[in-house]
Amino acid sequence: MNEAGAHKTSVLVEGALMLLNLLVLFAGALGIGFVSAIAGIGGGSLMVPFMVLMLDYDVKVAIATSLLCIVVTSSSAASVYLRRGAVDIKTALLLEPTTALGAIVGAYITLTLPVKVVKAALGALLLYVSVTMLRRALWRVEEASADATAVKVLPVRKLLGVLVSFLAGLTSGMFGIGGGVLKVPLMALIMGLPIKIAVATSSFMVGLTAASGGVVYLMRGLTDPISVIALASGIIPGATLGARYMRKLKPRIVRLVFSFILLYASIRLLYSIVA
């Protein structure tokens, strides 16, 4: 085979591998969107370990890609909540500036850390989330009702909320997640919002927070736009199906499965550091 023929074959093989990778991303995103919608948690906590462990992405590229994907996918949910009037705009405007600042700081922290440190921190976060979800699933921990959380927001609560929102943004920017894991409890328990309003307001803020951290990675050239498109194309219909079939499935069982998947991912990430 001459040099031109060998080059053409190499290009065809690379193209086929890229197409296969995009198909795997799309299929994985379908499942992530489906499970996330039922389990009631953002897809970033599954998206990053999926890309790192299953497809061997660099962890920083996976985090950057996840953040931009969240920007795309969160817009549909946010628009629905806005039309329903379920978003507390006043609280969102109070918390989002420090949340966005936290996301920017978190992104810069991740960029300066060694890959092993980032994997260790991400593994520890996933371990915490998996144990928390497992506890809720096994002990049937119920979310507080709207009446139980409806309290007056005192100035000291607002100050505490602003401080905690910075940590939520920091977590988002560092690990490529939406930050809802911290935002929803923050608004429900500290700010006193009804749980459904807290979820809607968090969904509205997620895209803004992810965009703030994502821009930092984008400027460093770590984002893979094609992967973002493949993931977003899978997550949106996956989440729609999950929301549609949520009543037919037992959320407790799904949360158990979800928590074990996260537990496995966290152990794999932590093991990869010492292996």
PyMOL commands that set and color helices and strands:
alter all, ss='L'
color gray80, all
select helices_A, chain A and resi 3-39+44-54+59-84+89-112+115-139+146-149+155-175+180-190+195-219+225-245+251-274
alter helices_A, ss='H'
color red, helices_A
deselect
rebuild
show_as cartoon
